[in-house]
Amino acid sequence: MTDPAPAAGRPPQGWQETLTANSRPQPAIPALLVLMLAIVIPVLSLQPGEVPDHSNASWVWLLVPLAIVGSAGLAVAAGFCSVFPQLIWIAVATWALKFTVPGGPLPAYNRYAFLLGILACAAMLVFQVYRVRTGRFVPTIVDEDPEADG
């Protein structure tokens, strides 16, 4: 005889369960990892107090905006099951804009990549809230079985 299939879960009940079910942080991990690496690696590659000369930067510096846009794409993709990835991506990208000021560690054109990512994440956030409000997306909650802990 086989074990019964685990319960698929139930829709959230009440505003607290709805909020927590739609704010799961796990889907944000890949997007944030790529974004943080795109910011941290160029920043840490400079000597303390060094003002970078981006006029003779190599083609490798073009990978930074690609990584920023790619991480925004990961946050948008994760946004189909949670609103947390978009919110945290927008917060970190807004913080990272300070690195694109003149004389900053990132070339100024990265500001456009951050702004494009913020716009895409904001649009996905609105779309996900629309999906939740209209019932097109219903997250599930799996209740813990108190007898399973033994």
N, C-alpha and C positions, 0 to 999 in steps of 0.2 A: 504494500500500500504506500502511496506517495503522500508527502506532506501537502496540505492545501497551499495554494498560491498566496503570497502575502497580499494584504489589502492594498488596493491601489491608492487609497487615501480618500479624503473627503474635501469638499470645498470649504473655504474659511467661513467662519460664522462670526459676525461682529466686525467692528472697524479695527480692533487690535489685531485679530488674526489676519484680516485682509492686508493690513499694513506690513506685518512681519512676513507673510507669505509672498508678498510682492517686493520685498527688500532683502532678498538673500544675497550675501556678499560673495559666495563662492564663485559665481560666474565672472566676477570682476578680476580675479587673480591673473589670468593671462594678459589681459589688456594693461593692467597696472604694471606688471613685470616688464613688458616691452616698453611702456612709456618711461618707467623709471630708468631702465637701461639706456634708452635714447637720450635721457637728460644727464644721468650720472657719468657715463663713460666720457663724453666730451668735456664735462666740467672737471672731472678728476684728471684728465690728461694734460691739463695746464699746470705750470709751475705756480706756486703761491705769488700773488701780486702781479702775475704776467697779464698783459693786455694782448689778446690774440690778434693777429693780423689775418683777417679773413680774405684779404685781397688775393693772396697767393695760396689759398686753401686747396687741398687736393680733392679729387672726386669722392673720396671717402666721406667728406662732409655732406655730400648730397644724400648719403644714407640716413642721416639724422631726420630730415623731414619725411622721408619714406617710412622710417620707423614710427614717427609720430602719427602719420596718417594711418599706418597699419594698425597701431594700437587703438586708434579711434574706431577703426573698422571692427576690431575685436570687441570693443565696448558696445558698439551698435549691435553686433551679432549676439552678444550676451544679453542685450536688452530685450530680446524676445521672451525672456523668462524672468526678468527682474528689472527693477528701476535703479537699483544700487550701482551697477556698473557705469551707467551714464552719469549719475550724480557725482560719484567719486572721481571719474575721469575729468569731468568739467572742473571740479575743485583742484585737482592736481595740475591740470593744464593752466588754469588761471594763476596758480602759484608759480608755475614754471615760466610764465611770460616774462618775469623779471630777469631771466637769463638771456633774453633776446635784445635787451637795450643796447645802444651803441657802447662798445667797449666791453660788452658782456662775453661770457664764454661761448655762447651760441651765435652763429650769424643771424643777422636781423631778419632774413627771409624765413626763418623758422617760425616767426610770429604768425605768418600767414597759415602755416601748417597747423599751429595750435588753434587759431581762430576757425579754420575749416573743420577741425575735429570737434571743437566746442559747438559749432553750428550743427554738425551731424548728430552729435550726442543729444543736443537739445531737441532736435526734430524727432529722434527716436524716443526720447523721454515723453514727448507729447503724444506720439503714436501709441506707446505702450500704455499710458494712462487712458487713452481713448479705448484701447482694446479691453482693458480691465473694466472700465465704466460701462461699456456696452455689452459685456459678457462674452466677447469673442475669445478672451483668454481667462481661464479660471485656474489659478494655481491650486495645488492639492496640499493637504496637511495629513501626514501619517501620524496617528496617535500612537504613543508608546504603549505597549502591552505591559501592565504592571506585573503580570505573572511571569513574564519572560526573563526578568532579572534574577529570579530565583533566590 
